[in-house]
Amino acid sequence: MKIDLTNSSRYDIWSEIDLNKFRNNIRKMKRLTEGREILLAIKANAYGHGAEVICQEAEREGIRLFGLATTEEGIALRKAGIRSRLVILTPAVFEQIEEIIRFELSPNIIERRYAEIISQEAEKRGKTTICHIEVETGMGRTGIFWEDAVGEIVSIARLPNIKIEGIFTHFPIADSFKKEDIEFTRLQIKRFAFVLKKLDELGIKIPIVHISNTAGFMNYPLMGNCVRPGILAYGLYPSKQVKKKIAVEPILELKTRVVQVQQFPKDWSISYGRTYKTTSPTRVAIIRAGYADGLRRSLSNKGEVLLGGRRCKIIGRICMDTTMVLVPEDMKVNVGDEVVLIGKQGEEEISADDMAALVDTINYEILTGISERVPRVYLGVRNSNG
Ligand SMILES: *Cc1c(COP(=O)(O)O)cnc(C)c1O
């Protein structure tokens, strides 16, 4: 979707992203992490906020390391002129190695064999590929198993045309205060520290050490010389169990408009499946948002939206492109009125967390679920020399 920097009023649905709030979140995060380097997760189009603009804004705040999921995300940012380090956190398949080298992306190395192919291909092209290495300490996902890591890294470090710039591990449960979860996270830290110590003894110096996602550096002491947050920069917390050491603000609002106001008679059914029936003459606002925009269908007959500064109920099934909203009897409503799906209107607020709770998921899935067809409008854009 094209980015429109000036005017929201011509859209029927759009997300509004406030870059002033983003900058404030980043500055608070920097103070909290005491000058540590930040590797900012901007995968999945910066959690639905638009990776290109978010990356440029973060660069201006002094961030120079970024975390992506796929090679394609990296190529898109290179084509947009981004020169910072782009680490592909999810292991890329062998077929993508050529592009990783060509676009100077930084892969996550999870085995020696992979490193050898990168080394050979990079050598052929006269390039050096800068890599990060993930150590599996208890995430139960990707990475070199911690007990094998030292040996593997020693042999990877000997390969030509590869530079190991970073080493990291990932926490599955740093967002919990339960005793056994805290013990588990501490065990992971110990395993990782063991790997670092051995490497140090062998004289292998890896300049950037990153361990903590948002939950990690909110709930545990600072570790390594770099942190690896995502969600916090976008103004949300990973879960209710995370200490709110800094007050960040959500930077995204999702808005739409009323496209028709209907006056339905008594006993009239609403939408597919006829799951809602009026019990008296009823005014219904039809809004331009559906599950194809990222408004979860499971919010049917359950969710709310903000209209006229009030919380109004979603009635009937959410359709692909439209949703029906019950209008309170005393409320004035017109075609074109702004409706807030996520964000504030008047005194009311619906957060991504509220929406997530209703459909039994997490705020991350709500944000990344906003569809590409929804245009993004940026507030607080600085001019190029500002
Ligand atoms: C997405 C991701 C992060 C960021 O996590 P948040 O919970 O958003 O702070 C950090 N590390 C890895 C490996 C990730 O995939």
The ligand as an SDF file (V2000), in Angstrom:
LIG
                    3D

 15 15  0  0  0  0  0  0  0  0999 V2000
   10.4640  -10.9460   17.6240 C   0  0  0  0  0  0  0  0  0  0  0  0
   11.6790  -11.2520   18.3620 C   0  0  0  0  0  0  0  0  0  0  0  0
   12.1210  -10.3980   19.3920 C   0  0  0  0  0  0  0  0  0  0  0  0
   11.3160   -9.2300   19.9120 C   0  0  0  0  0  0  0  0  0  0  0  0
   10.4620   -9.6740   20.9330 O   0  0  0  0  0  0  0  0  0  0  0  0
    9.4740   -8.6830   21.7200 P   0  0  0  0  0  0  0  0  0  0  0  0
    8.7110   -9.5790   22.6170 O   0  0  0  0  0  0  0  0  0  0  0  0
    8.5970   -8.0340   20.6890 O   0  0  0  0  0  0  0  0  0  0  0  0
   10.3100   -7.6970   22.4410 O   0  0  0  0  0  0  0  0  0  0  0  0
   13.3500  -10.6790   19.9550 C   0  0  0  0  0  0  0  0  0  0  0  0
   14.0860  -11.7400   19.5590 N   0  0  0  0  0  0  0  0  0  0  0  0
   13.6860  -12.5940   18.5980 C   0  0  0  0  0  0  0  0  0  0  0  0
   14.5450  -13.7410   18.2070 C   0  0  0  0  0  0  0  0  0  0  0  0
   12.4650  -12.3870   17.9740 C   0  0  0  0  0  0  0  0  0  0  0  0
   12.0530  -13.2290   17.0340 O   0  0  0  0  0  0  0  0  0  0  0  0
  1  2  1  0
  2  3  1  0
  2 14  2  0
  3  4  1  0
  3 10  2  0
  4  5  1  0
  5  6  1  0
  6  7  2  0
  6  8  1  0
  6  9  1  0
 10 11  1  0
 11 12  2  0
 12 13  1  0
 12 14  1  0
 14 15  1  0
M  END
$$$$
